[in-house]
């Protein structure tokens, strides 16, 4: 074989160079299109030396140009000329590299492998594998694989670049880039970038970026960014950011951000932020923030904040706050729970203050808090439990202030105040416009009507229907001298 190589080179070079007189007589384009070869092909199959057009068997040439079909082995030395209609099938080898309209089976070039319409099988280019059409099978480009579309296994030293879709396994030293979608397993040293969807397993050293959505497992060293939604498992070293809906398991070193909703399990080192709603399990190192509602389990290191409805289990290290939406379920705020314009129901607990339009269920507060918005040179506002109405069980370490009705059981360390109280109220000071039931306190004060029993040091009411037990008992609707009595006072009319 070593002895034949010099002979092959000499024959190919000689046959590729036309006689001087013939070259002078023929136009340039015509001379390029003619076949100049030595063909040893009895029965149409054999060996060809030179620029033969059609060969079945073994073909050796210096530079391919105007080739139509090669089936078998094709070996060429230098960069090919124009081969717009060439179809090559079999083992294609080249010092520079094979070039045709279609390449099938095995194509290997020291510099490149190039095709216009199709590359199928195994293609290896020291510099690049390039196809304007589809690339099917295994493609290995020392620098890059570039194609209209890729399907199979693509290894690019720097990148895999496609004007259409990339599907299968794509490994790019720096990046995988597709104007269409990316599906399968995509690993980019720096990034996977797609103008369409990214689906399957996508690993980007810095990021995965999709103008469409992401579906499957997406791991970005810094971030996963999608203009569409994210569905599956998304892990971003810094963040996962989506303009659509995020669902599944989402882990962001700093944050998970969705302009749509967020469902499933979301862990944000600093925060989970959604303009839609949050459903499922949401854990934010500092906060969970939603312009929509929150449902499921929401745990924020500092706070859970929602403009919509909040239901399920909500725990905020400092606060749980909602704007227009109600709060229901189990709600725990370190310093505060506040539904600024909506009701709170279920079990609500805070070491500080609790504020809602209506409270129902079990409401438990600790020491309350000072309202910083109302501090000035003249007064300091203190907030314990404040609501328009409260029912069932309401308890606070210091203060309960209800604008209208307080029903059920209420207990406070210092003060309970409501326009109307029905049930049992116990505090150092119990004050109301109307009291129906049992009131126990150091001072029980009713500005209008007391129906039932009050027990305290001082009991006062404008109108009594029931009993007062205490050191001083004042019932203004009693006749003198029974308006003020020690120990016991009564009136039943």
Rosetta blueprint (number, residue, H / E / L):
1 X L
2 X H
3 X H
4 X H
5 X H
6 X H
7 X H
8 X H
9 X H
10 X H
11 X H
12 X H
13 X H
14 X H
15 X H
16 X H
17 X L
18 X L
19 X L
20 X H
21 X H
22 X H
23 X H
24 X H
25 X H
26 X L
27 X L
28 X H
29 X H
30 X H
31 X H
32 X H
33 X H
34 X L
35 X L
36 X E
37 X E
38 X E
39 X E
40 X E
41 X L
42 X H
43 X H
44 X H
45 X L
46 X E
47 X E
48 X E
49 X E
50 X E
51 X E
52 X L
53 X L
54 X E
55 X E
56 X E
57 X E
58 X E
59 X E
60 X E
61 X E
62 X L
63 X L
64 X L
65 X L
66 X L
67 X L
68 X L
69 X E
70 X E
71 X E
72 X E
73 X E
74 X E
75 X E
76 X E
77 X L
78 X L
79 X L
80 X L
81 X L
82 X L
83 X L
84 X L
85 X L
86 X L
87 X E
88 X E
89 X E
90 X E
91 X E
92 X E
93 X E
94 X E
95 X L
96 X L
97 X L
98 X L
99 X E
100 X E
101 X E
102 X E
103 X E
104 X E
105 X E
106 X E
107 X E
108 X E
109 X E
110 X L
111 X L
112 X E
113 X E
114 X E
115 X E
116 X E
117 X E
118 X E
119 X E
120 X E
121 X E
122 X E
123 X E
124 X E
125 X E
126 X L
127 X L
128 X E
129 X E
130 X E
131 X E
132 X E
133 X E
134 X E
135 X E
136 X E
137 X E
138 X E
139 X E
140 X E
141 X E
142 X L
143 X L
144 X E
145 X E
146 X E
147 X E
148 X E
149 X E
150 X E
151 X E
152 X E
153 X E
154 X E
155 X E
156 X E
157 X L
158 X L
159 X E
160 X E
161 X E
162 X E
163 X L
164 X L
165 X L
166 X E
167 X E
168 X E
169 X E
170 X E
171 X E
172 X E
173 X L
174 X L
175 X E
176 X E
177 X E
178 X E
179 X L
180 X L
181 X L
182 X E
183 X E
184 X E
185 X E
186 X E
187 X E
188 X E
189 X L
190 X L
191 X E
192 X E
193 X E
194 X E
195 X L
196 X L
197 X L
198 X E
199 X E
200 X E
201 X E
202 X E
203 X E
204 X E
205 X L
206 X L
207 X E
208 X E
209 X E
210 X E
211 X L
212 X L
213 X L
214 X E
215 X E
216 X E
217 X E
218 X E
219 X E
220 X E
221 X L
222 X L
223 X E
224 X E
225 X E
226 X E
227 X L
228 X L
229 X L
230 X E
231 X E
232 X E
233 X E
234 X E
235 X E
236 X E
237 X L
238 X L
239 X E
240 X E
241 X E
242 X E
243 X L
244 X L
245 X L
246 X E
247 X E
248 X E
249 X E
250 X E
251 X E
252 X E
253 X L
254 X L
255 X E
256 X E
257 X E
258 X E
259 X L
260 X L
261 X L
262 X E
263 X E
264 X E
265 X E
266 X E
267 X E
268 X E
269 X L
270 X L
271 X E
272 X E
273 X E
274 X E
275 X L
276 X L
277 X L
278 X E
279 X E
280 X E
281 X E
282 X E
283 X E
284 X E
285 X L
286 X L
287 X E
288 X E
289 X E
290 X E
291 X L
292 X L
293 X L
294 X E
295 X E
296 X E
297 X E
298 X E
299 X E
300 X E
301 X L
302 X L
303 X E
304 X E
305 X E
306 X E
307 X L
308 X L
309 X L
310 X E
311 X E
312 X E
313 X E
314 X E
315 X E
316 X E
317 X L
318 X L
319 X E
320 X E
321 X E
322 X E
323 X L
324 X L
325 X L
326 X L
327 X E
328 X E
329 X E
330 X E
331 X E
332 X E
333 X E
334 X L
335 X L
336 X E
337 X E
338 X E
339 X E
340 X L
341 X L
342 X L
343 X L
344 X E
345 X E
346 X E
347 X E
348 X E
349 X E
350 X E
351 X L
352 X L
353 X E
354 X E
355 X E
356 X E
357 X E
358 X E
359 X E
360 X E
361 X E
362 X E
363 X E
364 X E
365 X E
366 X L
367 X L
368 X L
369 X E
370 X E
371 X E
372 X H
373 X H
374 X H
375 X L
376 X L
377 X L
378 X L
379 X L
380 X L
381 X E
382 X E
383 X E
384 X L
385 X E
386 X E
387 X E
388 X E
389 X E
390 X E
391 X E
392 X E
393 X E
394 X E
395 X E
396 X E
397 X L
398 X L
399 X E
400 X E
401 X E
402 X E
403 X E
404 X E
405 X E
406 X E
407 X E
408 X E
409 X E
410 X E
411 X E
412 X E
413 X L
414 X L
415 X E
416 X E
417 X E
418 X E
419 X E
420 X E
421 X E
422 X E
423 X E
424 X E
425 X E
426 X E
427 X E
428 X E
429 X E
430 X E
431 X E
432 X E
433 X E
434 X E
435 X E
436 X E
437 X E
438 X E
439 X E
440 X E
441 X E
442 X E
443 X E
444 X E
445 X E
446 X E
447 X E
448 X E
449 X E
450 X E
451 X E
452 X E
453 X E
454 X E
455 X E
456 X E
457 X E
458 X E
459 X E
460 X E
461 X E
462 X E
463 X E
464 X E
465 X E
466 X E
467 X E
468 X E
469 X E
470 X E
471 X E
472 X E
473 X E
474 X E
475 X E
476 X L
477 X L
478 X L
479 X L
480 X L
481 X L
482 X L
483 X L
484 X E
485 X E
486 X E
487 X E
488 X E
489 X E
490 X E
491 X E
492 X L
493 X L
